[in-house]
């Protein structure tokens, strides 16, 4: 259970780290890159959260 909590905290940390790019440099390509990174990380988190081991 603690691994899932730690993964959620890591996902929030990634969000906090990546959100600075579109805020301070609002270019479309950087925003799309940030959304791509966040969506891949969220997909991986979602798969691991509901995986049956």
C-alpha positions as CSV (number, residue, x, y, z in Angstrom):
1,X,0.0,0.0,0.0
2,X,2.8,2.4,0.8
3,X,4.3,1.9,-2.7
4,X,1.0,3.2,-4.2
5,X,1.1,6.2,-1.9
6,X,4.7,6.9,-2.8
7,X,3.9,6.6,-6.5
8,X,1.1,9.1,-6.1
9,X,3.4,11.5,-4.4
10,X,6.0,11.0,-7.1
11,X,3.3,11.8,-9.8
12,X,2.4,15.0,-7.9
13,X,6.1,15.9,-7.8
14,X,6.4,15.3,-11.5
15,X,3.4,17.5,-12.0
16,X,4.9,20.3,-9.9
17,X,8.2,20.0,-11.7
18,X,6.7,20.0,-15.2
19,X,4.0,22.6,-14.7
20,X,6.7,25.4,-14.5
21,X,7.6,25.0,-18.1
22,X,4.2,26.0,-19.6
23,X,3.7,28.7,-17.0
24,X,7.0,30.5,-17.7
25,X,7.5,29.6,-21.3
26,X,4.0,29.3,-22.9
27,X,4.8,27.8,-26.3
28,X,2.5,25.3,-27.8
29,X,5.2,22.7,-28.4
30,X,6.4,22.8,-24.8
31,X,2.8,22.6,-23.5
32,X,2.2,19.5,-25.7
33,X,5.4,18.0,-24.6
34,X,4.4,18.6,-20.9
35,X,1.0,17.1,-21.5
36,X,2.5,14.1,-23.2
37,X,4.9,13.4,-20.3
38,X,2.1,13.8,-17.7
39,X,-0.3,11.6,-19.6
40,X,2.3,8.8,-20.0
41,X,3.1,9.0,-16.3
42,X,-0.5,9.1,-15.3
43,X,-1.2,6.1,-17.5
44,X,1.6,4.1,-15.9
45,X,0.4,5.1,-12.5
46,X,-3.2,4.1,-13.3
47,X,-2.1,0.7,-14.7
48,X,0.1,0.0,-11.6
49,X,-2.6,1.2,-9.2
50,X,-5.2,-1.4,-10.5
51,X,-2.9,-4.2,-11.4
52,X,-3.6,-7.6,-10.0
53,X,-0.5,-9.3,-8.6
